[in-house]
Amino acid sequence: MKICKYKFTALLLSLTTLASTNSFADVTGRVVGITDGDTVTVLDSLRTQYKVRLAGIDAPEKKQPFGQKSKEALSDCAYDKTATIVGDKQDRYGRLVGKIMVGDVDCNLRQINLGLAWHYKKYMKEQPESDRATYSRAEDEAQIKRVGLWIEPSPMPPWDFRKQKRD
């Protein structure tokens, strides 16, 4: 009887651990907050709140040039709208990482097209191949057209800005 009890306890512990592991599928809900140019908060129909980091892009930090404009553009695209977050990954801060679709509009790609975010090539292998190519091409086109942050001669990528801040 003791062995059976231990097996049952082990099984319960395993199931509890599995249930508490955050595994996401696509999430649909209302965008209720915009933190910056690449992070939003979504509330689903069950009133579950998700902090979402936009996949494949990195927007200027708030204290960088174009940081506020990037936040405003993301707000124009998604705030108070129904969005589907396409993604199943979580970052080290517990945020869902995904592509924000508002209707047929890819808000992540829109940020790049407007010159208000970089294609975050460090994580491009986590993107579907089609997004990888589209986002990369969009960044090249924004640079050529000199839109948004690309009007500056040498805009500092946010990952360099964050590193400089830490040093």
C-alpha positions in Angstrom: 0.0 0.0 0.0 2.9 2.4 0.8 4.4 1.9 -2.7 1.1 2.7 -4.3 0.7 5.8 -2.1 4.2 7.0 -3.2 3.5 6.4 -6.9 0.2 8.3 -6.6 1.9 11.2 -4.8 4.6 11.2 -7.5 2.0 11.2 -10.3 0.1 14.1 -8.6 3.3 16.1 -8.3 4.1 15.5 -12.0 0.7 16.6 -13.1 0.8 19.7 -10.9 4.2 20.6 -12.4 2.9 20.1 -15.9 -0.2 22.2 -15.3 1.8 25.1 -13.8 4.3 25.1 -16.8 3.2 28.0 -19.0 2.7 26.7 -22.5 0.9 29.0 -24.8 -1.1 28.6 -28.0 -2.4 31.6 -30.0 -4.2 34.1 -27.8 -7.0 36.4 -28.9 -8.1 39.3 -26.8 -8.3 43.1 -26.4 -5.0 45.0 -26.3 -5.4 47.0 -23.0 -1.9 48.4 -22.6 1.1 49.5 -24.6 4.3 49.5 -22.6 6.7 50.6 -25.4 7.2 50.0 -29.1 7.5 46.2 -28.7 5.5 45.2 -25.6 1.8 45.2 -25.1 -0.8 43.8 -22.6 -3.7 41.7 -23.8 -6.8 40.6 -21.9 -8.6 37.5 -23.2 -12.3 36.6 -22.9 -11.6 34.8 -19.6 -10.1 38.0 -18.3 -6.6 36.5 -18.3 -4.0 39.1 -18.8 -0.9 38.5 -21.0 2.2 40.6 -21.2 3.4 40.2 -24.8 6.8 40.9 -26.3 6.5 41.4 -30.1 8.5 38.6 -31.9 11.1 39.4 -34.4 11.5 43.1 -33.6 13.3 45.4 -31.2 12.1 48.9 -30.9 14.0 51.9 -29.5 14.0 52.2 -25.7 11.8 55.0 -24.3 14.8 57.2 -23.7 16.2 56.7 -27.2 15.2 58.9 -30.2 12.0 57.5 -31.7 11.2 55.5 -28.5 8.0 57.5 -27.9 7.0 57.5 -31.6 7.5 53.8 -31.7 5.1 53.4 -28.7 2.6 55.7 -30.3 2.7 53.8 -33.6 2.1 50.4 -31.9 -0.8 52.0 -30.0 -2.3 53.2 -33.3 -2.0 49.7 -34.6 -3.3 47.7 -31.7 -4.5 49.6 -28.6 -8.1 48.9 -27.6 -8.5 46.5 -30.6 -9.1 42.8 -30.8 -5.8 41.1 -31.6 -4.5 37.6 -32.1 -1.1 36.8 -30.7 0.5 34.2 -32.8 3.2 32.4 -30.8 3.9 29.8 -28.3 7.1 30.9 -26.6 7.8 32.7 -23.4 10.8 34.9 -22.7 12.9 34.9 -19.5 10.7 37.6 -18.0 7.6 35.4 -18.4 6.2 37.4 -21.4 4.4 35.6 -24.3 6.5 36.2 -27.4 4.5 36.5 -30.6 3.3 38.3 -33.7 0.4 40.6 -33.1 -2.3 40.4 -35.8 -5.1 43.0 -35.8 -7.3 41.7 -38.6 -4.9 41.2 -41.5 -2.3 43.7 -40.2 0.9 42.3 -38.7 1.7 45.1 -36.2 5.3 43.8 -35.7 6.0 44.2 -39.4 4.2 47.6 -39.5 6.7 48.8 -36.8 9.6 47.9 -39.1 7.9 49.3 -42.2 7.5 52.7 -40.4 11.1 52.7 -39.4 10.2 52.4 -35.7 11.8 49.1 -35.0 14.7 46.9 -36.1 14.3 43.3 -37.3 15.7 41.5 -34.3 18.1 39.2 -36.2 19.5 37.7 -33.0 16.2 35.8 -32.6 15.3 35.4 -36.3 15.7 31.6 -36.1 12.7 31.6 -33.8 10.6 33.1 -36.6 8.9 31.3 -39.4 11.1 31.5 -42.5 8.5 33.7 -44.3 8.5 36.2 -41.5 12.2 36.2 -41.3 12.5 37.1 -45.0 9.7 39.7 -44.9 10.9 41.5 -41.8 14.5 41.6 -43.1 13.4 43.0 -46.4 11.1 45.5 -44.7 14.1 46.8 -42.6 16.2 47.2 -45.7 13.4 49.1 -47.5 12.9 51.4 -44.5 16.6 52.2 -44.4 16.7 52.9 -48.1 13.6 55.2 -47.8 15.1 56.8 -44.7 11.8 56.6 -42.8 11.5 56.9 -39.0 14.7 56.3 -37.1 16.6 55.7 -40.4 16.6 59.5 -41.0 19.5 59.5 -38.5 23.0 58.8 -39.9 23.8 56.1 -37.4 20.8 55.1 -35.2 21.8 53.1 -32.2 20.1 49.7 -32.0 18.3 49.2 -28.7 20.4 46.2 -27.8 23.5 48.4 -28.0 21.7 51.1 -26.0 20.8 48.6 -23.2 24.4 47.3 -23.2 25.8 50.8 -22.9 23.5 51.5 -20.1 24.7 48.4 -18.2 28.4 49.2 -18.7 
